[in-house]
């Protein structure tokens, strides 16, 4: 099994409704994001996935957030745009674009600062049971 990682970033503003503190005010972050894929095998030239392809898809996902006021985005209409929820949304979007018979999104890590990050990975029990339903 191979673990493939790619990192990038986006800048955006948000506020946290219901938060008792300064994060209730509009403020911004330069979020760093790491996407991790688990791949089973390499192709005939020894690659699991072309980093150029991965980079293009990853940048496409992050462009939905870059230089935006996250609270205005439809995806956050029912949830605060916390680092936790951002990681979950990126995981879901990446899974839709990148999962195939060889590679699967393993986790997404989102840093809102140099000191703080959150990692989101799917519930393995749910993935296993949902895979069996479709097979």
C-alpha positions as CSV (number, residue, x, y, z in Angstrom):
1,X,0.0,0.0,0.0
2,X,1.3,3.5,-0.9
3,X,0.3,6.7,0.9
4,X,0.4,9.7,-1.4
5,X,0.3,13.2,0.2
6,X,-0.2,16.7,-1.4
7,X,-0.3,20.0,0.4
8,X,-1.6,23.3,-0.7
9,X,-3.4,26.3,0.8
10,X,-6.1,28.9,0.5
11,X,-7.0,32.2,2.1
12,X,-10.5,33.0,3.3
13,X,-12.5,34.8,5.9
14,X,-15.2,33.4,8.2
15,X,-17.0,33.9,11.5
16,X,-18.3,31.4,13.9
17,X,-21.9,31.8,14.9
18,X,-22.6,31.0,18.5
19,X,-19.0,31.2,19.5
20,X,-18.3,33.2,22.7
21,X,-15.1,35.0,21.8
22,X,-13.3,36.9,19.1
23,X,-13.9,34.2,16.5
24,X,-17.5,35.3,16.4
25,X,-16.2,38.4,14.5
26,X,-15.2,38.2,10.8
27,X,-11.6,37.2,10.6
28,X,-9.3,35.4,8.1
29,X,-6.9,32.6,7.9
30,X,-4.3,31.2,5.5
31,X,-5.4,27.6,5.7
32,X,-2.9,24.9,4.8
33,X,-4.4,21.7,3.6
34,X,-2.9,18.2,3.3
35,X,-4.7,15.5,1.2
36,X,-3.7,11.9,1.8
37,X,-4.5,9.1,-0.7
38,X,-4.0,5.4,-0.1
39,X,-3.1,3.6,-3.3
40,X,-2.8,-0.2,-3.9
41,X,-0.4,-0.5,-6.8
42,X,1.7,1.3,-9.3
43,X,1.3,1.5,-13.1
44,X,3.8,0.3,-15.7
45,X,6.2,3.2,-15.0
46,X,6.0,2.9,-11.2
47,X,3.4,5.6,-10.4
48,X,0.2,5.3,-8.4
49,X,-1.2,8.6,-9.5
50,X,0.4,11.4,-11.5
51,X,1.1,14.3,-9.1
52,X,0.2,16.7,-11.9
53,X,-3.3,15.2,-12.1
54,X,-3.6,15.2,-8.3
55,X,-2.5,18.8,-8.1
56,X,-5.0,19.9,-10.7
57,X,-7.9,18.2,-8.9
58,X,-6.8,19.4,-5.5
59,X,-6.5,23.0,-6.7
60,X,-9.9,22.8,-8.3
61,X,-11.4,21.8,-4.9
62,X,-9.5,24.5,-2.9
63,X,-10.5,27.2,-5.5
64,X,-14.1,26.9,-4.2
65,X,-12.8,28.4,-0.8
66,X,-10.0,30.6,-1.9
67,X,-10.5,34.4,-1.2
68,X,-14.1,33.8,-0.2
69,X,-16.2,34.7,2.8
70,X,-16.9,31.1,3.8
71,X,-20.1,31.8,5.7
72,X,-21.7,32.9,2.4
73,X,-21.0,29.5,0.6
74,X,-23.9,27.1,0.2
75,X,-21.9,24.2,1.7
76,X,-21.8,26.1,5.0
77,X,-25.5,27.2,5.0
78,X,-26.3,24.8,7.9
79,X,-22.9,24.6,9.6
80,X,-20.2,26.9,10.9
81,X,-17.2,27.0,8.6
82,X,-14.9,25.5,11.3
83,X,-11.6,23.8,10.4
84,X,-13.3,20.5,11.3
85,X,-16.2,21.1,8.8
86,X,-13.8,22.5,6.1
87,X,-11.7,19.3,6.4
88,X,-14.9,17.1,6.1
89,X,-16.1,19.0,3.0
90,X,-12.7,18.8,1.3
91,X,-12.5,15.1,2.1
92,X,-16.0,14.5,0.5
93,X,-15.2,16.6,-2.6
94,X,-11.8,14.9,-3.1
95,X,-13.4,11.4,-2.6
96,X,-15.9,12.2,-5.4
97,X,-13.2,13.3,-7.7
98,X,-10.3,10.9,-6.9
99,X,-11.5,7.6,-5.5
100,X,-11.2,4.7,-7.9
101,X,-10.3,1.0,-7.9
102,X,-6.7,1.8,-7.1
103,X,-6.7,5.0,-5.0
104,X,-8.9,6.2,-2.2
105,X,-8.8,9.4,-0.1
106,X,-7.5,8.4,3.3
107,X,-7.6,11.7,5.2
108,X,-7.6,15.5,5.0
109,X,-5.7,17.7,7.4
110,X,-6.5,21.4,7.7
111,X,-4.3,23.9,9.6
112,X,-5.9,27.3,10.5
113,X,-2.6,28.4,11.9
114,X,0.9,27.1,12.4
115,X,-0.1,25.7,15.8
116,X,-3.6,24.2,15.2
117,X,-4.8,21.6,12.8
118,X,-7.6,19.0,12.5
119,X,-7.6,15.7,10.6
120,X,-10.7,14.2,9.1
121,X,-10.9,10.6,7.9
122,X,-14.0,8.6,7.0
123,X,-15.7,6.3,9.4
124,X,-14.1,3.0,8.3
125,X,-17.1,1.0,9.5
126,X,-19.4,3.1,7.4
127,X,-17.2,2.9,4.3
128,X,-16.9,-0.9,4.6
129,X,-20.6,-1.5,5.0
130,X,-21.5,0.9,2.2
131,X,-19.0,-0.7,-0.1
132,X,-20.5,-4.1,0.4
133,X,-24.0,-2.8,-0.4
134,X,-22.8,-1.7,-3.8
135,X,-20.8,-4.8,-4.7
